[in-house]
């Protein structure tokens, strides 16, 4: 198992919140484990290790876009 420094991984992803990154990695690992027909590689890597590696290599990026509220007051 490869150990990752979450601070440097967060910096590599361009975010300043390592807790948000941790939640995103956990969500990716969960998604990998729930894919039908998905099995672990022959070297017995855990899904969390696979998810961390994907984030480290840039194969998966965390997007921090926010939805904007309607400006014309269409709520009423």
mmCIF file of the N, C-alpha and C atoms, coordinates in Angstrom:
data_MODEL
# 
_entry.id   MODEL 
# 
loop_
_atom_site.group_PDB 
_atom_site.id 
_atom_site.type_symbol 
_atom_site.label_atom_id 
_atom_site.label_alt_id 
_atom_site.label_comp_id 
_atom_site.label_asym_id 
_atom_site.label_entity_id 
_atom_site.label_seq_id 
_atom_site.pdbx_PDB_ins_code 
_atom_site.Cartn_x 
_atom_site.Cartn_y 
_atom_site.Cartn_z 
_atom_site.occupancy 
_atom_site.B_iso_or_equiv 
_atom_site.pdbx_formal_charge 
_atom_site.auth_seq_id 
_atom_site.auth_comp_id 
_atom_site.auth_asym_id 
_atom_site.auth_atom_id 
_atom_site.pdbx_PDB_model_num 
ATOM 1   N N  . UNK A 1 1  ? 0.844   -1.184 0.000   1.00 0.00 ? 1  UNK A N  1 
ATOM 2   C CA . UNK A 1 1  ? 0.000   0.000  0.000   1.00 0.00 ? 1  UNK A CA 1 
ATOM 3   C C  . UNK A 1 1  ? 0.885   1.242  0.000   1.00 0.00 ? 1  UNK A C  1 
ATOM 4   N N  . UNK A 1 2  ? 0.551   2.178  -0.853  1.00 0.00 ? 2  UNK A N  1 
ATOM 5   C CA . UNK A 1 2  ? 1.272   3.439  -0.935  1.00 0.00 ? 2  UNK A CA 1 
ATOM 6   C C  . UNK A 1 2  ? 0.604   4.432  0.005   1.00 0.00 ? 2  UNK A C  1 
ATOM 7   N N  . UNK A 1 3  ? 1.401   5.148  0.767   1.00 0.00 ? 3  UNK A N  1 
ATOM 8   C CA . UNK A 1 3  ? 0.866   6.166  1.658   1.00 0.00 ? 3  UNK A CA 1 
ATOM 9   C C  . UNK A 1 3  ? 0.935   7.521  0.972   1.00 0.00 ? 3  UNK A C  1 
ATOM 10  N N  . UNK A 1 4  ? -0.141  8.277  1.051   1.00 0.00 ? 4  UNK A N  1 
ATOM 11  C CA . UNK A 1 4  ? -0.229  9.579  0.412   1.00 0.00 ? 4  UNK A CA 1 
ATOM 12  C C  . UNK A 1 4  ? -0.310  10.677 1.455   1.00 0.00 ? 4  UNK A C  1 
ATOM 13  N N  . UNK A 1 5  ? 0.391   11.765 1.217   1.00 0.00 ? 5  UNK A N  1 
ATOM 14  C CA . UNK A 1 5  ? 0.298   12.952 2.051   1.00 0.00 ? 5  UNK A CA 1 
ATOM 15  C C  . UNK A 1 5  ? -0.891  13.759 1.534   1.00 0.00 ? 5  UNK A C  1 
ATOM 16  N N  . UNK A 1 6  ? -1.940  13.843 2.342   1.00 0.00 ? 6  UNK A N  1 
ATOM 17  C CA . UNK A 1 6  ? -3.169  14.503 1.902   1.00 0.00 ? 6  UNK A CA 1 
ATOM 18  C C  . UNK A 1 6  ? -2.952  15.996 1.657   1.00 0.00 ? 6  UNK A C  1 
ATOM 19  N N  . UNK A 1 7  ? -2.036  16.611 2.390   1.00 0.00 ? 7  UNK A N  1 
ATOM 20  C CA . UNK A 1 7  ? -1.754  18.028 2.164   1.00 0.00 ? 7  UNK A CA 1 
ATOM 21  C C  . UNK A 1 7  ? -1.168  18.259 0.775   1.00 0.00 ? 7  UNK A C  1 
ATOM 22  N N  . UNK A 1 8  ? -0.192  17.451 0.391   1.00 0.00 ? 8  UNK A N  1 
ATOM 23  C CA . UNK A 1 8  ? 0.413   17.623 -0.927  1.00 0.00 ? 8  UNK A CA 1 
ATOM 24  C C  . UNK A 1 8  ? -0.552  17.200 -2.034  1.00 0.00 ? 8  UNK A C  1 
ATOM 25  N N  . UNK A 1 9  ? -1.376  16.193 -1.769  1.00 0.00 ? 9  UNK A N  1 
ATOM 26  C CA . UNK A 1 9  ? -2.364  15.775 -2.754  1.00 0.00 ? 9  UNK A CA 1 
ATOM 27  C C  . UNK A 1 9  ? -3.420  16.863 -2.957  1.00 0.00 ? 9  UNK A C  1 
ATOM 28  N N  . UNK A 1 10 ? -3.830  17.518 -1.867  1.00 0.00 ? 10 UNK A N  1 
ATOM 29  C CA . UNK A 1 10 ? -4.783  18.626 -1.974  1.00 0.00 ? 10 UNK A CA 1 
ATOM 30  C C  . UNK A 1 10 ? -4.165  19.776 -2.758  1.00 0.00 ? 10 UNK A C  1 
ATOM 31  N N  . UNK A 1 11 ? -2.898  20.061 -2.509  1.00 0.00 ? 11 UNK A N  1 
ATOM 32  C CA . UNK A 1 11 ? -2.208  21.123 -3.237  1.00 0.00 ? 11 UNK A CA 1 
ATOM 33  C C  . UNK A 1 11 ? -2.107  20.775 -4.717  1.00 0.00 ? 11 UNK A C  1 
ATOM 34  N N  . UNK A 1 12 ? -1.837  19.518 -5.016  1.00 0.00 ? 12 UNK A N  1 
ATOM 35  C CA . UNK A 1 12 ? -1.747  19.065 -6.403  1.00 0.00 ? 12 UNK A CA 1 
ATOM 36  C C  . UNK A 1 12 ? -3.098  19.201 -7.111  1.00 0.00 ? 12 UNK A C  1 
ATOM 37  N N  . UNK A 1 13 ? -4.184  18.999 -6.363  1.00 0.00 ? 13 UNK A N  1 
ATOM 38  C CA . UNK A 1 13 ? -5.536  19.124 -6.912  1.00 0.00 ? 13 UNK A CA 1 
ATOM 39  C C  . UNK A 1 13 ? -5.975  20.582 -7.001  1.00 0.00 ? 13 UNK A C  1 
ATOM 40  N N  . UNK A 1 14 ? -5.233  21.473 -6.339  1.00 0.00 ? 14 UNK A N  1 
ATOM 41  C CA . UNK A 1 14 ? -5.559  22.886 -6.392  1.00 0.00 ? 14 UNK A CA 1 
ATOM 42  C C  . UNK A 1 14 ? -6.644  23.317 -5.418  1.00 0.00 ? 14 UNK A C  1 
ATOM 43  N N  . UNK A 1 15 ? -6.783  22.578 -4.314  1.00 0.00 ? 15 UNK A N  1 
ATOM 44  C CA . UNK A 1 15 ? -7.761  22.945 -3.293  1.00 0.00 ? 15 UNK A CA 1 
ATOM 45  C C  . UNK A 1 15 ? -7.042  23.128 -1.967  1.00 0.00 ? 15 UNK A C  1 
ATOM 46  N N  . UNK A 1 16 ? -7.662  23.838 -1.045  1.00 0.00 ? 16 UNK A N  1 
ATOM 47  C CA . UNK A 1 16 ? -7.024  24.078 0.240   1.00 0.00 ? 16 UNK A CA 1 
ATOM 48  C C  . UNK A 1 16 ? -7.747  23.398 1.387   1.00 0.00 ? 16 UNK A C  1 
ATOM 49  N N  . UNK A 1 17 ? -8.607  22.448 1.093   1.00 0.00 ? 17 UNK A N  1 
ATOM 50  C CA . UNK A 1 17 ? -9.388  21.768 2.120   1.00 0.00 ? 17 UNK A CA 1 
ATOM 51  C C  . UNK A 1 17 ? -9.148  20.259 2.002   1.00 0.00 ? 17 UNK A C  1 
ATOM 52  N N  . UNK A 1 18 ? -8.248  19.737 2.845   1.00 0.00 ? 18 UNK A N  1 
ATOM 53  C CA . UNK A 1 18 ? -7.917  18.312 2.750   1.00 0.00 ? 18 UNK A CA 1 
ATOM 54  C C  . UNK A 1 18 ? -9.061  17.419 3.223   1.00 0.00 ? 18 UNK A C  1 
ATOM 55  N N  . UNK A 1 19 ? -9.966  17.965 4.026   1.00 0.00 ? 19 UNK A N  1 
ATOM 56  C CA . UNK A 1 19 ? -11.110 17.174 4.488   1.00 0.00 ? 19 UNK A CA 1 
ATOM 57  C C  . UNK A 1 19 ? -12.102 16.953 3.350   1.00 0.00 ? 19 UNK A C  1 
ATOM 58  N N  . UNK A 1 20 ? -12.274 17.957 2.523   1.00 0.00 ? 20 UNK A N  1 
ATOM 59  C CA . UNK A 1 20 ? -13.112 17.817 1.335   1.00 0.00 ? 20 UNK A CA 1 
ATOM 60  C C  . UNK A 1 20 ? -12.494 16.807 0.373   1.00 0.00 ? 20 UNK A C  1 
ATOM 61  N N  . UNK A 1 21 ? -11.193 16.854 0.229   1.00 0.00 ? 21 UNK A N  1 
ATOM 62  C CA . UNK A 1 21 ? -10.491 15.892 -0.617  1.00 0.00 ? 21 UNK A CA 1 
ATOM 63  C C  . UNK A 1 21 ? -10.653 14.474 -0.079  1.00 0.00 ? 21 UNK A C  1 
ATOM 64  N N  . UNK A 1 22 ? -10.556 14.316 1.228   1.00 0.00 ? 22 UNK A N  1 
ATOM 65  C CA . UNK A 1 22 ? -10.725 13.002 1.848   1.00 0.00 ? 22 UNK A CA 1 
ATOM 66  C C  . UNK A 1 22 ? -12.116 12.443 1.574   1.00 0.00 ? 22 UNK A C  1 
ATOM 67  N N  . UNK A 1 23 ? -13.127 13.295 1.675   1.00 0.00 ? 23 UNK A N  1 
ATOM 68  C CA . UNK A 1 23 ? -14.500 12.860 1.391   1.00 0.00 ? 23 UNK A CA 1 
ATOM 69  C C  . UNK A 1 23 ? -14.654 12.486 -0.082  1.00 0.00 ? 23 UNK A C  1 
ATOM 70  N N  . UNK A 1 24 ? -14.011 13.240 -0.969  1.00 0.00 ? 24 UNK A N  1 
ATOM 71  C CA . UNK A 1 24 ? -14.089 12.942 -2.404  1.00 0.00 ? 24 UNK A CA 1 
ATOM 72  C C  . UNK A 1 24 ? -13.399 11.617 -2.728  1.00 0.00 ? 24 UNK A C  1 
ATOM 73  N N  . UNK A 1 25 ? -12.256 11.364 -2.117  1.00 0.00 ? 25 UNK A N  1 
ATOM 74  C CA . UNK A 1 25 ? -11.544 10.100 -2.331  1.00 0.00 ? 25 UNK A CA 1 
ATOM 75  C C  . UNK A 1 25 ? -12.384 8.931  -1.817  1.00 0.00 ? 25 UNK A C  1 
ATOM 76  N N  . UNK A 1 26 ? -13.001 9.100  -0.660  1.00 0.00 ? 26 UNK A N  1 
ATOM 77  C CA . UNK A 1 26 ? -13.851 8.042  -0.103  1.00 0.00 ? 26 UNK A CA 1 
ATOM 78  C C  . UNK A 1 26 ? -15.048 7.782  -1.008  1.00 0.00 ? 26 UNK A C  1 
ATOM 79  N N  . UNK A 1 27 ? -15.642 8.844  -1.553  1.00 0.00 ? 27 UNK A N  1 
ATOM 80  C CA . UNK A 1 27 ? -16.781 8.684  -2.463  1.00 0.00 ? 27 UNK A CA 1 
ATOM 81  C C  . UNK A 1 27 ? -16.356 7.958  -3.741  1.00 0.00 ? 27 UNK A C  1 
ATOM 82  N N  . UNK A 1 28 ? -15.156 8.284  -4.255  1.00 0.00 ? 28 UNK A N  1 
ATOM 83  C CA . UNK A 1 28 ? -14.650 7.616  -5.459  1.00 0.00 ? 28 UNK A CA 1 
ATOM 84  C C  . UNK A 1 28 ? -14.394 6.135  -5.180  1.00 0.00 ? 28 UNK A C  1 
ATOM 85  N N  . UNK A 1 29 ? -13.824 5.828  -4.017  1.00 0.00 ? 29 UNK A N  1 
ATOM 86  C CA . UNK A 1 29 ? -13.567 4.433  -3.648  1.00 0.00 ? 29 UNK A CA 1 
ATOM 87  C C  . UNK A 1 29 ? -14.879 3.661  -3.533  1.00 0.00 ? 29 UNK A C  1 
ATOM 88  N N  . UNK A 1 30 ? -15.889 4.305  -2.955  1.00 0.00 ? 30 UNK A N  1 
ATOM 89  C CA . UNK A 1 30 ? -17.209 3.670  -2.843  1.00 0.00 ? 30 UNK A CA 1 
ATOM 90  C C  . UNK A 1 30 ? -17.800 3.413  -4.220  1.00 0.00 ? 30 UNK A C  1 
ATOM 91  N N  . UNK A 1 31 ? -17.668 4.387  -5.115  1.00 0.00 ? 31 UNK A N  1 
ATOM 92  C CA . UNK A 1 31 ? -18.192 4.228  -6.470  1.00 0.00 ? 31 UNK A CA 1 
ATOM 93  C C  . UNK A 1 31 ? -17.472 3.085  -7.200  1.00 0.00 ? 31 UNK A C  1 
ATOM 94  N N  . UNK A 1 32 ? -16.168 2.988  -7.005  1.00 0.00 ? 32 UNK A N  1 
ATOM 95  C CA . UNK A 1 32 ? -15.415 1.888  -7.621  1.00 0.00 ? 32 UNK A CA 1 
ATOM 96  C C  . UNK A 1 32 ? -15.884 0.537  -7.099  1.00 0.00 ? 32 UNK A C  1 
ATOM 97  N N  . UNK A 1 33 ? -16.143 0.455  -5.806  1.00 0.00 ? 33 UNK A N  1 
ATOM 98  C CA . UNK A 1 33 ? -16.545 -0.822 -5.210  1.00 0.00 ? 33 UNK A CA 1 
ATOM 99  C C  . UNK A 1 33 ? -17.948 -1.231 -5.628  1.00 0.00 ? 33 UNK A C  1 
ATOM 100 N N  . UNK A 1 34 ? -18.779 -0.262 -5.999  1.00 0.00 ? 34 UNK A N  1 
ATOM 101 C CA . UNK A 1 34 ? -20.162 -0.562 -6.366  1.00 0.00 ? 34 UNK A CA 1 
ATOM 102 C C  . UNK A 1 34 ? -20.358 -0.824 -7.852  1.00 0.00 ? 34 UNK A C  1 
ATOM 103 N N  . UNK A 1 35 ? -19.309 -0.655 -8.647  1.00 0.00 ? 35 UNK A N  1 
ATOM 104 C CA . UNK A 1 35 ? -19.436 -0.916 -10.078 1.00 0.00 ? 35 UNK A CA 1 
ATOM 105 C C  . UNK A 1 35 ? -19.618 -2.409 -10.313 1.00 0.00 ? 35 UNK A C  1 
ATOM 106 N N  . UNK A 1 36 ? -20.629 -2.745 -11.081 1.00 0.00 ? 36 UNK A N  1 
ATOM 107 C CA . UNK A 1 36 ? -20.898 -4.151 -11.361 1.00 0.00 ? 36 UNK A CA 1 
ATOM 108 C C  . UNK A 1 36 ? -19.772 -4.739 -12.200 1.00 0.00 ? 36 UNK A C  1 
ATOM 109 N N  . UNK A 1 37 ? -19.349 -5.918 -11.822 1.00 0.00 ? 37 UNK A N  1 
ATOM 110 C CA . UNK A 1 37 ? -18.311 -6.618 -12.558 1.00 0.00 ? 37 UNK A CA 1 
ATOM 111 C C  . UNK A 1 37 ? -16.913 -6.107 -12.278 1.00 0.00 ? 37 UNK A C  1 
ATOM 112 N N  . UNK A 1 38 ? -16.786 -5.117 -11.419 1.00 0.00 ? 38 UNK A N  1 
ATOM 113 C CA . UNK A 1 38 ? -15.469 -4.539 -11.103 1.00 0.00 ? 38 UNK A CA 1 
ATOM 114 C C  . UNK A 1 38 ? -14.774 -5.424 -10.080 1.00 0.00 ? 38 UNK A C  1 
ATOM 115 N N  . UNK A 1 39 ? -13.549 -5.786 -10.352 1.00 0.00 ? 39 UNK A N  1 
ATOM 116 C CA . UNK A 1 39 ? -12.746 -6.530 -9.395  1.00 0.00 ? 39 UNK A CA 1 
ATOM 117 C C  . UNK A 1 39 ? -11.453 -5.771 -9.153  1.00 0.00 ? 39 UNK A C  1 
ATOM 118 N N  . UNK A 1 40 ? -10.822 -6.070 -8.069  1.00 0.00 ? 40 UNK A N  1 
ATOM 119 C CA . UNK A 1 40 ? -9.551  -5.442 -7.757  1.00 0.00 ? 40 UNK A CA 1 
ATOM 120 C C  . UNK A 1 40 ? -8.469  -5.996 -8.664  1.00 0.00 ? 40 UNK A C  1 
ATOM 121 N N  . UNK A 1 41 ? -7.422  -5.193 -8.871  1.00 0.00 ? 41 UNK A N  1 
ATOM 122 C CA . UNK A 1 41 ? -6.299  -5.641 -9.678  1.00 0.00 ? 41 UNK A CA 1 
ATOM 123 C C  . UNK A 1 41 ? -5.648  -6.862 -9.040  1.00 0.00 ? 41 UNK A C  1 
ATOM 124 N N  . UNK A 1 42 ? -4.826  -7.534 -9.812  1.00 0.00 ? 42 UNK A N  1 
ATOM 125 C CA . UNK A 1 42 ? -4.196  -8.759 -9.330  1.00 0.00 ? 42 UNK A CA 1 
ATOM 126 C C  . UNK A 1 42 ? -3.284  -8.526 -8.131  1.00 0.00 ? 42 UNK A C  1 
ATOM 127 N N  . UNK A 1 43 ? -2.786  -7.312 -7.964  1.00 0.00 ? 43 UNK A N  1 
ATOM 128 C CA . UNK A 1 43 ? -1.878  -7.062 -6.845  1.00 0.00 ? 43 UNK A CA 1 
ATOM 129 C C  . UNK A 1 43 ? -2.632  -6.743 -5.554  1.00 0.00 ? 43 UNK A C  1 
ATOM 130 N N  . UNK A 1 44 ? -3.936  -7.034 -5.524  1.00 0.00 ? 44 UNK A N  1 
ATOM 131 C CA . UNK A 1 44 ? -4.775  -6.905 -4.333  1.00 0.00 ? 44 UNK A CA 1 
ATOM 132 C C  . UNK A 1 44 ? -4.833  -5.492 -3.760  1.00 0.00 ? 44 UNK A C  1 
ATOM 133 N N  . UNK A 1 45 ? -4.813  -4.503 -4.624  1.00 0.00 ? 45 UNK A N  1 
ATOM 134 C CA . UNK A 1 45 ? -4.961  -3.122 -4.163  1.00 0.00 ? 45 UNK A CA 1 
ATOM 135 C C  . UNK A 1 45 ? -6.379  -2.924 -3.644  1.00 0.00 ? 45 UNK A C  1 
ATOM 136 N N  . UNK A 1 46 ? -6.518  -2.152 -2.611  1.00 0.00 ? 46 UNK A N  1 
ATOM 137 C CA . UNK A 1 46 ? -7.830  -1.806 -2.077  1.00 0.00 ? 46 UNK A CA 1 
ATOM 138 C C  . UNK A 1 46 ? -8.432  -0.705 -2.944  1.00 0.00 ? 46 UNK A C  1 
ATOM 139 N N  . UNK A 1 47 ? -9.745  -0.575 -2.907  1.00 0.00 ? 47 UNK A N  1 
ATOM 140 C CA . UNK A 1 47 ? -10.404 0.461  -3.688  1.00 0.00 ? 47 UNK A CA 1 
ATOM 141 C C  . UNK A 1 47 ? -9.942  1.850  -3.267  1.00 0.00 ? 47 UNK A C  1 
ATOM 142 N N  . UNK A 1 48 ? -9.670  2.042  -1.980  1.00 0.00 ? 48 UNK A N  1 
ATOM 143 C CA . UNK A 1 48 ? -9.218  3.340  -1.502  1.00 0.00 ? 48 UNK A CA 1 
ATOM 144 C C  . UNK A 1 48 ? -7.848  3.671  -2.092  1.00 0.00 ? 48 UNK A C  1 
ATOM 145 N N  . UNK A 1 49 ? -6.978  2.670  -2.230  1.00 0.00 ? 49 UNK A N  1 
ATOM 146 C CA . UNK A 1 49 ? -5.668  2.888  -2.836  1.00 0.00 ? 49 UNK A CA 1 
ATOM 147 C C  . UNK A 1 49 ? -5.806  3.252  -4.310  1.00 0.00 ? 49 UNK A C  1 
ATOM 148 N N  . UNK A 1 50 ? -6.724  2.589  -4.984  1.00 0.00 ? 50 UNK A N  1 
ATOM 149 C CA . UNK A 1 50 ? -6.970  2.887  -6.386  1.00 0.00 ? 50 UNK A CA 1 
ATOM 150 C C  . UNK A 1 50 ? -7.496  4.310  -6.548  1.00 0.00 ? 50 UNK A C  1 
ATOM 151 N N  . UNK A 1 51 ? -8.420  4.706  -5.685  1.00 0.00 ? 51 UNK A N  1 
ATOM 152 C CA . UNK A 1 51 ? -8.977  6.053  -5.745  1.00 0.00 ? 51 UNK A CA 1 
ATOM 153 C C  . UNK A 1 51 ? -7.899  7.105  -5.477  1.00 0.00 ? 51 UNK A C  1 
ATOM 154 N N  . UNK A 1 52 ? -7.063  6.878  -4.471  1.00 0.00 ? 52 UNK A N  1 
ATOM 155 C CA . UNK A 1 52 ? -5.972  7.811  -4.169  1.00 0.00 ? 52 UNK A CA 1 
ATOM 156 C C  . UNK A 1 52 ? -5.014  7.934  -5.343  1.00 0.00 ? 52 UNK A C  1 
ATOM 157 N N  . UNK A 1 53 ? -4.711  6.813  -5.970  1.00 0.00 ? 53 UNK A N  1 
ATOM 158 C CA . UNK A 1 53 ? -3.806  6.834  -7.115  1.00 0.00 ? 53 UNK A CA 1 
ATOM 159 C C  . UNK A 1 53 ? -4.419  7.611  -8.276  1.00 0.00 ? 53 UNK A C  1 
ATOM 160 N N  . UNK A 1 54 ? -5.717  7.457  -8.506  1.00 0.00 ? 54 UNK A N  1 
ATOM 161 C CA . UNK A 1 54 ? -6.387  8.204  -9.571  1.00 0.00 ? 54 UNK A CA 1 
ATOM 162 C C  . UNK A 1 54 ? -6.314  9.708  -9.321  1.00 0.00 ? 54 UNK A C  1 
ATOM 163 N N  . UNK A 1 55 ? -6.530  10.126 -8.085  1.00 0.00 ? 55 UNK A N  1 
ATOM 164 C CA . UNK A 1 55 ? -6.424  11.551 -7.747  1.00 0.00 ? 55 UNK A CA 1 
ATOM 165 C C  . UNK A 1 55 ? -4.988  12.030 -7.903  1.00 0.00 ? 55 UNK A C  1 
ATOM 166 N N  . UNK A 1 56 ? -4.030  11.209 -7.494  1.00 0.00 ? 56 UNK A N  1 
ATOM 167 C CA . UNK A 1 56 ? -2.627  11.595 -7.571  1.00 0.00 ? 56 UNK A CA 1 
ATOM 168 C C  . UNK A 1 56 ? -2.165  11.744 -9.018  1.00 0.00 ? 56 UNK A C  1 
ATOM 169 N N  . UNK A 1 57 ? -2.612  10.859 -9.887  1.00 0.00 ? 57 UNK A N  1 
ATOM 170 C CA . UNK A 1 57 ? -2.216  10.912 -11.293 1.00 0.00 ? 57 UNK A CA 1 
ATOM 171 C C  . UNK A 1 57 ? -3.004  11.940 -12.090 1.00 0.00 ? 57 UNK A C  1 
ATOM 172 N N  . UNK A 1 58 ? -4.042  12.497 -11.479 1.00 0.00 ? 58 UNK A N  1 
ATOM 173 C CA . UNK A 1 58 ? -4.861  13.487 -12.180 1.00 0.00 ? 58 UNK A CA 1 
ATOM 174 C C  . UNK A 1 58 ? -5.939  12.872 -13.053 1.00 0.00 ? 58 UNK A C  1 
ATOM 175 N N  . UNK A 1 59 ? -6.143  11.556 -12.944 1.00 0.00 ? 59 UNK A N  1 
ATOM 176 C CA . UNK A 1 59 ? -7.187  10.897 -13.724 1.00 0.00 ? 59 UNK A CA 1 
ATOM 177 C C  . UNK A 1 59 ? -8.571  11.314 -13.241 1.00 0.00 ? 59 UNK A C  1 
ATOM 178 N N  . UNK A 1 60 ? -8.663  11.690 -11.964 1.00 0.00 ? 60 UNK A N  1 
ATOM 179 C CA . UNK A 1 60 ? -9.906  12.181 -11.369 1.00 0.00 ? 60 UNK A CA 1 
ATOM 180 C C  . UNK A 1 60 ? -9.592  13.530 -10.747 1.00 0.00 ? 60 UNK A C  1 
ATOM 181 N N  . UNK A 1 61 ? -10.422 14.517 -11.043 1.00 0.00 ? 61 UNK A N  1 
ATOM 182 C CA . UNK A 1 61 ? -10.223 15.865 -10.509 1.00 0.00 ? 61 UNK A CA 1 
ATOM 183 C C  . UNK A 1 61 ? -11.427 16.259 -9.678  1.00 0.00 ? 61 UNK A C  1 
ATOM 184 N N  . UNK A 1 62 ? -11.174 17.011 -8.630  1.00 0.00 ? 62 UNK A N  1 
ATOM 185 C CA . UNK A 1 62 ? -12.231 17.521 -7.767  1.00 0.00 ? 62 UNK A CA 1 
ATOM 186 C C  . UNK A 1 62 ? -12.624 18.896 -8.264  1.00 0.00 ? 62 UNK A C  1 
ATOM 187 N N  . UNK A 1 63 ? -13.901 19.079 -8.570  1.00 0.00 ? 63 UNK A N  1 
ATOM 188 C CA . UNK A 1 63 ? -14.409 20.357 -9.062  1.00 0.00 ? 63 UNK A CA 1 
ATOM 189 C C  . UNK A 1 63 ? -15.144 21.057 -7.932  1.00 0.00 ? 63 UNK A C  1 
ATOM 190 N N  . UNK A 1 64 ? -14.814 22.317 -7.710  1.00 0.00 ? 64 UNK A N  1 
ATOM 191 C CA . UNK A 1 64 ? -15.416 23.070 -6.615  1.00 0.00 ? 64 UNK A CA 1 
ATOM 192 C C  . UNK A 1 64 ? -16.345 24.156 -7.128  1.00 0.00 ? 64 UNK A C  1 
ATOM 193 N N  . UNK A 1 65 ? -17.049 23.902 -8.196  1.00 0.00 ? 65 UNK A N  1 
ATOM 194 C CA . UNK A 1 65 ? -17.971 24.885 -8.752  1.00 0.00 ? 65 UNK A CA 1 
ATOM 195 C C  . UNK A 1 65 ? -19.198 24.985 -7.864  1.00 0.00 ? 65 UNK A C  1 
ATOM 196 N N  . UNK A 1 66 ? -19.703 26.219 -7.716  1.00 0.00 ? 66 UNK A N  1 
ATOM 197 C CA . UNK A 1 66 ? -20.904 26.445 -6.923  1.00 0.00 ? 66 UNK A CA 1 
ATOM 198 C C  . UNK A 1 66 ? -22.039 26.853 -7.847  1.00 0.00 ? 66 UNK A C  1 
ATOM 199 N N  . UNK A 1 67 ? -23.246 26.422 -7.476  1.00 0.00 ? 67 UNK A N  1 
ATOM 200 C CA . UNK A 1 67 ? -24.420 26.828 -8.231  1.00 0.00 ? 67 UNK A CA 1 
ATOM 201 C C  . UNK A 1 67 ? -24.802 28.244 -7.803  1.00 0.00 ? 67 UNK A C  1 
ATOM 202 N N  . UNK A 1 68 ? -25.179 29.056 -8.766  1.00 0.00 ? 68 UNK A N  1 
ATOM 203 C CA . UNK A 1 68 ? -25.566 30.409 -8.423  1.00 0.00 ? 68 UNK A CA 1 
ATOM 204 C C  . UNK A 1 68 ? -27.088 30.488 -8.313  1.00 0.00 ? 68 UNK A C  1 
ATOM 205 N N  . UNK A 1 69 ? -27.555 31.356 -7.421  1.00 0.00 ? 69 UNK A N  1 
ATOM 206 C CA . UNK A 1 69 ? -28.990 31.554 -7.216  1.00 0.00 ? 69 UNK A CA 1 
ATOM 207 C C  . UNK A 1 69 ? -29.541 32.410 -8.347  1.00 0.00 ? 69 UNK A C  1 
ATOM 208 N N  . UNK A 1 70 ? -30.807 32.223 -8.706  1.00 0.00 ? 70 UNK A N  1 
ATOM 209 C CA . UNK A 1 70 ? -31.385 33.054 -9.763  1.00 0.00 ? 70 UNK A CA 1 
ATOM 210 C C  . UNK A 1 70 ? -31.415 34.514 -9.313  1.00 0.00 ? 70 UNK A C  1 
ATOM 211 N N  . UNK A 1 71 ? -31.051 35.409 -10.224 1.00 0.00 ? 71 UNK A N  1 
ATOM 212 C CA . UNK A 1 71 ? -30.948 36.817 -9.888  1.00 0.00 ? 71 UNK A CA 1 
ATOM 213 C C  . UNK A 1 71 ? -32.243 37.604 -10.123 1.00 0.00 ? 71 UNK A C  1 
ATOM 214 N N  . UNK A 1 72 ? -33.174 37.017 -10.820 1.00 0.00 ? 72 UNK A N  1 
ATOM 215 C CA . UNK A 1 72 ? -34.378 37.766 -11.173 1.00 0.00 ? 72 UNK A CA 1 
ATOM 216 C C  . UNK A 1 72 ? -35.514 37.589 -10.171 1.00 0.00 ? 72 UNK A C  1 
ATOM 217 N N  . UNK A 1 73 ? -35.282 36.956 -9.048  1.00 0.00 ? 73 UNK A N  1 
ATOM 218 C CA . UNK A 1 73 ? -36.286 36.809 -8.024  1.00 0.00 ? 73 UNK A CA 1 
ATOM 219 C C  . UNK A 1 73 ? -37.388 35.825 -8.412  1.00 0.00 ? 73 UNK A C  1 
ATOM 220 N N  . UNK A 1 74 ? -37.046 34.781 -9.135  1.00 0.00 ? 74 UNK A N  1 
ATOM 221 C CA . UNK A 1 74 ? -38.022 33.809 -9.603  1.00 0.00 ? 74 UNK A CA 1 
ATOM 222 C C  . UNK A 1 74 ? -38.461 32.855 -8.501  1.00 0.00 ? 74 UNK A C  1 
ATOM 223 N N  . UNK A 1 75 ? -38.026 33.071 -7.273  1.00 0.00 ? 75 UNK A N  1 
ATOM 224 C CA . UNK A 1 75 ? -38.360 32.189 -6.169  1.00 0.00 ? 75 UNK A CA 1 
ATOM 225 C C  . UNK A 1 75 ? -39.839 32.312 -5.774  1.00 0.00 ? 75 UNK A C  1 
ATOM 226 N N  . UNK A 1 76 ? -40.462 33.461 -5.957  1.00 0.00 ? 76 UNK A N  1 
ATOM 227 C CA . UNK A 1 76 ? -41.810 33.671 -5.459  1.00 0.00 ? 76 UNK A CA 1 
ATOM 228 C C  . UNK A 1 76 ? -42.884 33.179 -6.376  1.00 0.00 ? 76 UNK A C  1 
# 
